[in-house]
Each structure stands twice: as C-alpha cells, then as structure tokens.
C-alpha cells in the first residue's frame, strides 16, 4: 500500500494529484523513444494501489475502451491510487496486431528481462515501473481474432482472497485457472499483486455492452476495496467453473450455428451443423457436457481440429442458473448476450428426414 510519493518514470505523483505519464519502453528504428501512456489518479487518503491494463495483446481493444471510460467519465476515488494503462502493447496497437515486432507474445514475457529480446525488455520496464508498485491488478482482454468470448473472469482461486475479489467484479462466470507461464496475471500474482483477468468480446472492436460490463466490474472491485463509495452491482447469477472443454471440428466445412455465447447447453445438444461446400453431407456437432457457452468462433469456415466452442462446466446446477435468470429483470448480461449473437447466423438444427 503506497502512502508516500509514488514515482513512475522518474515523476512523482503525490496524494490528491492526477497525472499523465509517458513511460518509455523502447525506441523506433530511427532512435525515437516509444512510450506507454499512463494515467495515475491518487486520492488524498491512503489506500490500495490498483493497476488497470488494456491491450496487452495489441488487437484486444475493448480493454482500451473500458480504461478510457473509467479515466474520464466515471471515477472519483476517495482513497488509494489507480494506475490506468489503456494500451500496454503500443506496437501491436498501432499495427492492429496481437504481438510485438519481434513476433513475441508480450503476455508470455513477464516479468521480463533488462537484457532480453525487445518484448522481454518492454515487459521488464512495465513490471518494474507499474506492477511492482501495486497491490491489486485488473487485466482486460478479449478473445483472439475470429473468436468471441462471453464475458467472464479468470483467476487463480487458490490464492488467498482471490475468490472473493474475482466474484466481486460481477461477471456471471468465474473460471478458476492459474495464469499461463510468462503472463502478466500469473507473474503479478506471484509477486504479491493478486491480479484477475476479464475476458469479453472480440478483437479489433469496441463493443459497448462488453465495455459497460467492464466499467461496472472495475468499479465493483474499487468499491470492494473501499476506494469508491456505493454498492456493488451483482448479476442475476454467479458460478465458479473449474473445468472447461473445447469442442473441435472433425471435418472441414461450413458451420451453421445453433447456439450463441452465454447460452446454457446440455450434454448432447446440437451446437452447430458442419456442411460440405459441394455435397449435401453434413455432420451435427454436439456438446460433450452440460455447461455454458464461453467462447465461439465467429468464422463459419473450419478445418479438422479447429475450435468451434468452449464450454464451461459450472459448479452450480443448470436448473438453478436458469431459474435465477428467469426470476431476474433483463440485465446487462442479457443485453450483452443479444449483442454478441449478432456476430452469428444462429438457426435451429434441422430434424432428420425419414427415408
């Protein structure tokens, strides 16, 4: 918990002050400095220091929209410090690309190295200047290109206090998963800064319902930490998930979808029909488990082995979840389901004809 002067990139931010900081992380081929933009907000009263990051993957820009709305529209903290970083991977952001120019995934390079490759050096500067000075982290992501995520939280719930923090964000689904090796989330948590990850929507888009939920979630965390006044907004249901299953195509073909993100599915239910381009032959792809559709491809053309759906197996019974949804008014999550469904042409599976 930082109570004295906070110093980032050689600049002090005193209690009660807000400041924009250009954090130099590299240089261009011309020797021109490359900066990560940082916005720091400090209340007069001491409290936790929280980082909120977007676009660690340069094409996952919903997080950038979330951070910007928080910075300028919705946030007046009463204690503690929030460090906003709307774009971490500035190289990828400029190029509409996931990775850095050295073709490394920045989210596999933390905590970085002062003498390593370009990506490791960027990660090192960011980790030392930002992460090491924080008590809690919130990292904002989307699905990879040509996929979409129903909004959920990923966190290592075995870490003390993490489950309570993860559920406080206010997503319906909380996936218990340790961070990948080299990820910002995993290394920040190991360094004593418990960090959760928000996944929502598609790459290369601003999706307003995904942004609205992310803004609400960050505010919920700050309320939970005592940094903002008010009451947290809760969804119609919440469930922990310890198991997820990827459903993949066995054949090449064109998909006709029968479900959309966030939908509750039962074992054996049709997810999609894989149709042949020059043949009437088709294959019905079914869910191997009861669960919630967490991720879907938005590209209807598939090859064998390519992912179609990611199904989360909830701890809570599906019947209980459905009852809680039906007994609640139309929430942001239901509007969000409708919005995400516009990325697909969803139809009912056809009944087999009798010969």
C-alpha positions in Angstrom: 0.0 0.0 0.0 1.6 3.2 -1.2 1.2 6.2 1.2 4.2 8.4 0.4 5.1 9.8 -3.0 4.6 7.4 -5.9 7.3 7.6 -8.5 6.8 6.3 -12.1 9.2 7.0 -14.9 11.0 9.5 -12.6 7.9 11.5 -11.9 6.3 11.8 -8.5 2.6 11.7 -8.0 1.6 13.0 -4.6 -1.7 12.2 -2.8 -4.6 14.2 -4.3 -2.9 14.5 -7.7 -3.7 13.1 -11.1 -1.0 12.9 -13.8 -0.4 11.7 -17.3 3.0 9.9 -17.7 4.8 8.8 -20.8 6.6 5.6 -19.8 9.5 4.9 -22.2 9.8 1.2 -23.0 11.8 1.1 -26.3 12.9 3.1 -29.4 12.0 3.0 -33.0 14.4 2.2 -35.8 15.1 5.9 -36.0 16.0 6.1 -32.4 12.8 7.9 -31.5 11.5 6.9 -28.0 8.5 4.6 -27.7 6.2 5.4 -24.8 3.3 3.6 -23.0 0.7 6.2 -21.9 -0.1 6.0 -18.2 -2.8 8.0 -16.3 -2.4 8.0 -12.5 -5.2 9.0 -10.1 -4.4 9.4 -6.4 -6.8 10.3 -3.7 -5.8 12.3 -0.7 -6.5 9.4 1.7 -4.1 6.4 1.7 -5.4 3.1 0.4 -4.6 0.3 -2.1 -2.8 0.9 -5.4 -4.6 -0.8 -8.3 -3.4 -1.1 -11.9 -6.0 -1.5 -14.7 -4.5 -2.5 -18.1 -5.8 -2.8 -21.6 -4.4 -4.1 -24.9 -1.6 -6.3 -23.5 -2.4 -8.0 -26.8 -2.4 -5.1 -29.2 -5.5 -6.1 -31.1 -7.7 -6.6 -28.0 -9.0 -3.1 -27.7 -12.2 -3.5 -25.7 -10.0 -3.0 -22.7 -8.8 0.3 -24.1 -12.4 1.4 -24.3 -13.0 0.3 -20.7 -10.0 2.1 -19.3 -10.8 5.3 -21.2 -14.4 5.5 -19.9 -13.1 4.9 -16.4 -10.5 7.6 -16.7 -12.7 10.4 -17.9 -16.3 9.6 -17.1 -16.9 7.5 -14.0 -14.2 7.6 -11.5 -13.6 9.8 -8.4 -11.8 7.7 -5.9 -11.9 8.6 -2.2 -8.8 6.8 -1.1 -5.8 4.9 -2.6 -4.4 5.0 -6.2 -5.5 3.7 -9.6 -2.9 3.4 -12.4 -4.6 3.3 -15.7 -2.8 1.9 -18.7 -5.2 1.9 -21.7 -2.6 0.4 -24.1 0.3 -1.7 -22.9 1.3 -3.2 -26.2 1.6 0.1 -28.1 3.5 -1.6 -31.0 0.7 -4.1 -31.6 -2.0 -1.5 -31.1 -0.5 0.7 -33.8 -0.3 -2.2 -36.2 -3.7 -3.8 -35.3 -1.7 -6.9 -34.3 -1.6 -9.2 -31.3 2.1 -9.4 -31.0 5.2 -7.1 -30.9 7.6 -6.5 -33.9 9.9 -9.3 -32.7 6.9 -11.7 -33.1 6.7 -12.4 -29.3 3.5 -12.5 -27.3 4.0 -9.9 -24.6 1.7 -11.8 -22.3 4.2 -14.7 -22.2 7.2 -12.5 -21.5 6.6 -11.2 -17.9 8.3 -10.4 -15.6 10.7 -9.6 -18.4 14.4 -9.1 -18.7 16.5 -5.9 -18.9 18.9 -7.7 -21.4 16.4 -9.9 -23.2 14.7 -9.5 -26.6 12.5 -6.5 -27.3 9.3 -8.0 -25.8 11.1 -9.1 -22.6 12.6 -5.6 -22.2 9.2 -4.0 -22.6 7.8 -6.4 -20.1 10.6 -5.7 -17.7 10.2 -1.9 -17.7 6.4 -2.2 -17.3 6.7 -4.7 -14.5 9.2 -2.7 -12.5 7.6 0.7 -13.1 3.9 -0.3 -12.7 3.2 -3.8 -11.4 5.8 -3.8 -8.6 4.1 -0.7 -7.1 0.6 -2.1 -6.9 -1.5 -4.2 -4.5 -4.2 -5.4 -6.9 -4.3 -5.8 -10.7 -7.1 -6.0 -13.3 -6.0 -7.0 -16.8 -8.6 -6.6 -19.6 -8.7 -8.9 -22.6 -10.9 -10.2 -25.4 -10.9 -13.4 -27.4 -8.3 -13.9 -30.1 -9.1 -12.9 -33.7 -12.1 -14.6 -35.3 -13.4 -15.6 -31.9 -15.6 -14.0 -29.3 -15.8 -14.5 -25.5 -18.9 -14.4 -23.3 -17.6 -12.1 -20.5 -16.0 -13.9 -17.6 -13.3 -13.6 -15.0 -10.2 -15.8 -14.9 -8.3 -16.0 -11.7 -6.3 -18.4 -9.6 -8.8 -19.0 -6.8 -6.3 -20.9 -4.7 -4.6 -17.6 -4.0 -5.7 -16.2 -0.6 -8.5 -13.6 -1.1 -8.7 -14.1 -4.8 -12.1 -15.8 -5.0 -13.8 -13.0 -3.1 -12.1 -10.4 -5.3 -13.0 -12.3 -8.5 -16.7 -12.7 -7.7 -16.8 -9.0 -6.6 -16.2 -8.0 -10.2 -19.7 -9.1 -11.0 -19.4 -11.5 -14.0 -21.7 -14.4 -14.1 -18.9 -16.9 -14.7 -15.7 -17.1 -12.8 -13.1 -19.6 -14.2 -10.6 -20.9 -11.7 -7.4 -21.1 -13.8 -3.8 -20.4 -13.0 -2.3 -17.9 -15.3 -0.1 -19.1 -18.2 3.7 -19.1 -17.7 5.0 -15.6 -18.6 1.6 -14.0 -18.3 1.1 -10.6 -16.6 -1.6 -12.1 -14.4 0.5 -15.0 -13.2 3.7 -13.1 -12.5 1.9 -10.1 -10.9 0.1 -12.6 -8.6 3.4 -14.4 -7.7 5.0 -11.0 -6.9 2.3 -10.2 -4.3 -0.1 -8.3 -6.5 -3.2 -10.5 -6.9 -4.4 -10.0 -10.4 -7.6 -11.1 -12.2 -8.3 -11.2 -15.9 -11.5 -10.0 -17.6 -12.3 -11.7 -20.9 -15.0 -10.3 -23.1 -15.9 -9.9 -26.8 -13.9 -9.8 -30.0 -10.5 -8.4 -31.1 -10.3 -5.2 -33.1 -13.7 -3.9 -31.9 -15.2 -1.6 -29.4 -18.3 -3.4 -28.2 -20.3 -1.1 -25.9 -22.1 -3.8 -23.8 -18.7 -5.5 -23.2 -17.2 -2.1 -22.2 -20.2 -1.3 -20.0 -19.8 -4.5 -18.1 -16.0 -4.0 -17.8 -16.5 -0.5 -16.4 -19.1 -1.8 -13.9 -16.7 -4.6 -12.9 -13.7 -2.4 -12.2 -15.9 0.0 -10.2 -17.2 -3.0 -8.3 -13.6 -4.0 -7.4 -12.8 -0.5 -6.2 -16.0 -0.4 -4.1 -15.0 -3.8 -2.7 -11.6 -2.3 -1.8 -13.1 0.7 -0.1 -11.8 3.1 -2.7 -15.2 4.1 -4.1 -18.5 4.8 -2.3 -21.6 2.9 -3.2 -22.9 -0.7 -3.5 -21.6 -3.3 -6.0 -23.9 -4.3 -8.8 -24.5 -8.0 -9.0 -25.6 -10.2 -11.9 -28.6 -12.5 -12.0 -26.4 -15.5 -11.1 -22.8 -16.3 -10.4 -21.0 -19.6 -10.6 -17.5 -20.9 -10.2 -16.0 -23.0 -13.0 -13.2 -25.5 -12.5 -13.5 -27.4 -15.8 -13.9 -26.2 -19.4 -13.9 -28.2 -22.6 -13.0 -27.2 -26.2 -15.3 -28.6 -28.9 -13.4 -29.0 -32.2 -14.4 -29.9 -35.7 -13.6 -33.4 -37.1 -14.1 -32.3 -40.7 -13.5 -29.4 -43.0 -16.7 -27.5 -44.0 -19.0 -24.6 -43.3 -20.7 -24.1 -40.0 -24.4 -23.3 -39.3 -24.6 -22.3 -35.6 -27.4 -23.4 -33.3 -26.2 -21.6 -30.1 -24.7 -18.3 -29.2 -22.2 -17.1 -26.4 -23.6 -17.2 -22.9 -26.2 -19.8 -23.7 -26.8 -22.7 -21.4 -26.4 -26.1 -23.2 -27.0 -29.7 -22.2 -24.9 -32.8 -23.0 -25.7 -34.0 -26.5 -27.3 -30.7 -27.6 -26.6 -29.5 -31.1 -24.0 -26.7 -31.2 -23.5 -26.4 -35.0 -24.0 -28.3 -38.2 -20.9 -28.7 -40.4 -22.0 -28.7 -44.0 -19.9 -29.6 -47.1 -19.4 -27.0 -49.7 -20.2 -29.2 -52.8 -22.1 -32.0 -51.1 -25.4 -32.4 -49.2 -23.4 -34.3 -46.5 -23.4 -32.7 -43.1 -22.3 -33.5 -39.5 -24.0 -32.4 -36.3 -21.6 -31.2 -33.6 -22.9 -31.7 -30.1 -21.9 -30.5 -26.6 -20.0 -33.2 -24.7 -21.1 -31.8 -21.3 -23.7 -29.7 -19.6 -22.5 -26.1 -19.4 -22.3 -22.5 -20.6 -21.0 -21.4 -24.0 -18.0 -19.4 -23.0 -16.3 -18.9 -26.4 -17.2 -19.4 -30.1 -15.6 -19.0 -33.4 -17.1 -16.2 -35.5 -15.7 -17.7 -38.7 -18.0 -20.3 -40.2 -15.3 -22.0 -42.3 -13.4 -24.7 -40.4 -10.7 -27.3 -40.9 -10.3 -30.5 -38.9 -9.2 -29.8 -35.3 -10.2 -26.1 -35.3 -12.1 -24.9 -32.3 -15.9 -24.2 -32.6 -17.0 -23.7 -29.0 -15.5 -23.5 -25.5 -17.9 -24.9 -22.9 -17.7 -24.1 -19.2 -18.9 -26.7 -16.7 -20.4 -24.7 -13.8 -20.4 -25.8 -10.2 -24.0 -24.5 -9.9 -26.7 -26.7 -11.4 -28.0 -25.6 -14.8 -31.6 -25.7 -13.5 -30.7 -23.3 -10.7 -28.9 -21.0 -13.1 -31.9 -20.9 -15.4 -34.3 -20.2 -12.6 -32.2 -17.3 -11.4 -32.0 -15.8 -14.9 -35.8 -16.2 -15.4 -36.5 -14.6 -12.0 -34.3 -11.6 -12.6 -35.2 -8.5 -14.7 -33.5 -8.1 -18.0 -29.9 -7.3 -17.0 -26.8 -6.0 -18.8 -25.7 -9.7 -19.3 -28.9 -10.4 -21.2 -28.5 -7.4 -23.4 -24.9 -8.4 -23.9 -26.0 -11.9 -25.0 -28.2 -10.3 -27.6 -25.4 -8.1 -28.8 -22.9 -10.9 -29.1 -25.4 -13.0 -31.0 -25.3 -10.5 -33.9 -21.8 -12.0 -34.8 -23.5 -15.2 -35.9 -26.3 -16.5 -38.0 -28.0 -18.8 -35.5 -30.7 -21.3 -36.6 -32.5 -24.2 -35.1 -31.0 -27.6 -36.0 -32.9 -29.4 -38.8 -34.8 -32.6 -37.8 -33.5 -35.6 -39.8 -35.9 -36.6 -42.6 -37.3 -40.1 -42.9 -36.3 -42.1 -46.0 
